[in-house]
Amino acid sequence: QTGSANTNPSDSADDEYITSVSIGTPAQVLPLDFDTGSSDLWVFSSETPKSSASGHVTYSPSKSSTAKKLSGSTWSIKYGDKSSSSGDVYTDVVTIGGFSVKTQAVESATKVSTQFVQDTLISGLVGLGFDIGNQVSPRPQKTWFSNAASSLAEPLFTADLRHQETGSYNFGFIDTSLAKGTIGYTPADGSEGYWGFTATGYSVGGAKLNRNSITGIADTGTTLLLLPDNIVDAYYNNVESAEYDDSQEGVVFDCSEDLPSFSFGVGGQTITISGDLLNLTPIEEGSSTCFGGLQSSSDIGTNIFGDVALKAALVVFDLGNERLGWAQK
Ligand SMILES: CSC[C@H](NC(=O)[C@H](Cc1ccccc1)OC(=O)N1CCC(N)CC1)C(=O)N[C@@H](CC1CCCCC1)[C@@H](O)Cn1ccccc1=O
């Protein structure tokens, strides 16, 4: 068995990617953000304060004949960008891309932080990290993919995120036609709960890859490509107008600049992110100053290959073989 779901950028900056998920009987369809950086499936619900839920699609377990309260269970999560949510837990049928998991832990939010209240484009997250990262207590729950893996043709999923166009999350199969290059595989480290790996080197503007390895995570839930300062500086030294903007908390530059590409090595392949994928968006509507897709990871402590990097590749999240596959798109 397999599943295939379309995913769409949330806005002109490709800030998030939104995928429709069906929960319950009859199906309640919610727009969710798939996040390989976390391991909880949580949603805005009938239990979310009305003031916080305004403008959001919500899940009502009381309207689902297959919903069951997981009594005594609670959850609480805080993300890298300091957003947070918490609540209680139900189990219900969850269908993604035509594949149904009958008894999936659906974490219902009784509290959500301001960022989530304001982001009315999503009604929650589907964590696609490793089960060890799940935040339900007293008994941690499995992710949707972990529950699905044993019934899928192959215990893997792929992410094909695209700039300003529809992409896909495929479960149980690899559609190699989505990629131009060969898929290069490298071991994935799931010990922290997310998809860690090591890139073997990098280069700016099509130069030869150096051999400076970069350890980081493949994270569909992070917008940017976040790397060490020395790499960020090496890149922006090629961008005449680049400067750090305190209010934007990142490097900005003239939107008219012709940005160099950025390449990294992984699994014996080279993934090249084109200059236009690295020019994220004007800092404000109509501004001629643009915000960079490559920013520093120094205040996070982890390097993150977020959507800016993932958009250049077909990425295989292979749970069965604990490895990540990358192919140029
Ligand atoms: C340094 S991890 C920062 C990252 N959050 C972002 O990337 C947000 C995403 C976003 C964009 C637009 C609206 C709302 C949210 O976007 C920015 O922070 N941006 C984009 C816009 C830019 N102008 C400024 C910088 C982040 O916590 N991801 C987590 C998943 C997110 C949480 C928020 C909702 C969307 C999914 C997660 O995988 C990060 N994780 C990864 C590994 C371990 C723990 C952990 O927690």
The ligand as an SDF file (V2000), in Angstrom:
LIG
                    3D

 46 49  0  0  0  0  0  0  0  0999 V2000
   15.2050   27.2170   14.4740 C   0  0  0  0  0  0  0  0  0  0  0  0
   13.8600   26.2810   14.0590 S   0  0  0  0  0  0  0  0  0  0  0  0
   12.6920   27.4830   13.5760 C   0  0  0  0  0  0  0  0  0  0  0  0
   11.4940   26.8220   12.9480 C   0  0  0  0  0  0  0  0  0  0  0  0
   10.4640   27.7870   12.5910 N   0  0  0  0  0  0  0  0  0  0  0  0
   10.4470   28.3040   11.3720 C   0  0  0  0  0  0  0  0  0  0  0  0
   11.2130   28.0150   10.4800 O   0  0  0  0  0  0  0  0  0  0  0  0
    9.2770   29.2610   11.1370 C   0  0  0  0  0  0  0  0  0  0  0  0
    8.1630   28.4980   10.4440 C   0  0  0  0  0  0  0  0  0  0  0  0
    6.9760   29.4060   10.2900 C   0  0  0  0  0  0  0  0  0  0  0  0
    6.8270   30.1970    9.1520 C   0  0  0  0  0  0  0  0  0  0  0  0
    5.7140   31.0250    9.0190 C   0  0  0  0  0  0  0  0  0  0  0  0
    4.7580   31.0670   10.0300 C   0  0  0  0  0  0  0  0  0  0  0  0
    4.9420   30.2940   11.1900 C   0  0  0  0  0  0  0  0  0  0  0  0
    6.0390   29.4680   11.3120 C   0  0  0  0  0  0  0  0  0  0  0  0
    9.7080   30.3160   10.2450 O   0  0  0  0  0  0  0  0  0  0  0  0
   10.6940   31.1350   10.7110 C   0  0  0  0  0  0  0  0  0  0  0  0
   11.1600   31.0470   11.8240 O   0  0  0  0  0  0  0  0  0  0  0  0
   11.1080   32.0490    9.7880 N   0  0  0  0  0  0  0  0  0  0  0  0
   10.4740   32.1460    8.4880 C   0  0  0  0  0  0  0  0  0  0  0  0
   10.1770   33.5690    8.1340 C   0  0  0  0  0  0  0  0  0  0  0  0
   11.4170   34.4390    8.2840 C   0  0  0  0  0  0  0  0  0  0  0  0
   11.1120   35.8190    7.9430 N   0  0  0  0  0  0  0  0  0  0  0  0
   11.9360   34.3630    9.7100 C   0  0  0  0  0  0  0  0  0  0  0  0
   12.2380   32.9360   10.0730 C   0  0  0  0  0  0  0  0  0  0  0  0
   10.8550   25.8160   13.8860 C   0  0  0  0  0  0  0  0  0  0  0  0
   10.7560   26.0290   15.0660 O   0  0  0  0  0  0  0  0  0  0  0  0
   10.3750   24.7230   13.2370 N   0  0  0  0  0  0  0  0  0  0  0  0
    9.6850   23.6870   13.9970 C   0  0  0  0  0  0  0  0  0  0  0  0
    8.3650   23.3520   13.2970 C   0  0  0  0  0  0  0  0  0  0  0  0
    7.5440   24.6320   13.0840 C   0  0  0  0  0  0  0  0  0  0  0  0
    7.0260   25.1930   14.4110 C   0  0  0  0  0  0  0  0  0  0  0  0
    6.1530   26.4040   14.1850 C   0  0  0  0  0  0  0  0  0  0  0  0
    4.9950   26.0950   13.2580 C   0  0  0  0  0  0  0  0  0  0  0  0
    5.4800   25.5350   11.9380 C   0  0  0  0  0  0  0  0  0  0  0  0
    6.3580   24.3070   12.1680 C   0  0  0  0  0  0  0  0  0  0  0  0
   10.6160   22.4580   14.1320 C   0  0  0  0  0  0  0  0  0  0  0  0
   10.8180   21.8240   12.8720 O   0  0  0  0  0  0  0  0  0  0  0  0
   11.9630   22.9270   14.6520 C   0  0  0  0  0  0  0  0  0  0  0  0
   12.6240   21.8590   15.4140 N   0  0  0  0  0  0  0  0  0  0  0  0
   13.5310   21.0360   14.7600 C   0  0  0  0  0  0  0  0  0  0  0  0
   14.2080   20.0570   15.4680 C   0  0  0  0  0  0  0  0  0  0  0  0
   13.9610   19.9160   16.8470 C   0  0  0  0  0  0  0  0  0  0  0  0
   13.0410   20.7180   17.4710 C   0  0  0  0  0  0  0  0  0  0  0  0
   12.3590   21.7200   16.7460 C   0  0  0  0  0  0  0  0  0  0  0  0
   11.5070   22.4720   17.2620 O   0  0  0  0  0  0  0  0  0  0  0  0
  1  2  1  0
  2  3  1  0
  3  4  1  0
  4  5  1  0
  4 26  1  0
  5  6  1  0
  6  7  2  0
  6  8  1  0
  8  9  1  0
  8 16  1  0
  9 10  1  0
 10 11  1  0
 10 15  2  0
 11 12  2  0
 12 13  1  0
 13 14  2  0
 14 15  1  0
 16 17  1  0
 17 18  2  0
 17 19  1  0
 19 20  1  0
 19 25  1  0
 20 21  1  0
 21 22  1  0
 22 23  1  0
 22 24  1  0
 24 25  1  0
 26 27  2  0
 26 28  1  0
 28 29  1  0
 29 30  1  0
 29 37  1  0
 30 31  1  0
 31 32  1  0
 31 36  1  0
 32 33  1  0
 33 34  1  0
 34 35  1  0
 35 36  1  0
 37 38  1  0
 37 39  1  0
 39 40  1  0
 40 41  1  0
 40 45  1  0
 41 42  2  0
 42 43  1  0
 43 44  2  0
 44 45  1  0
 45 46  2  0
M  END
$$$$
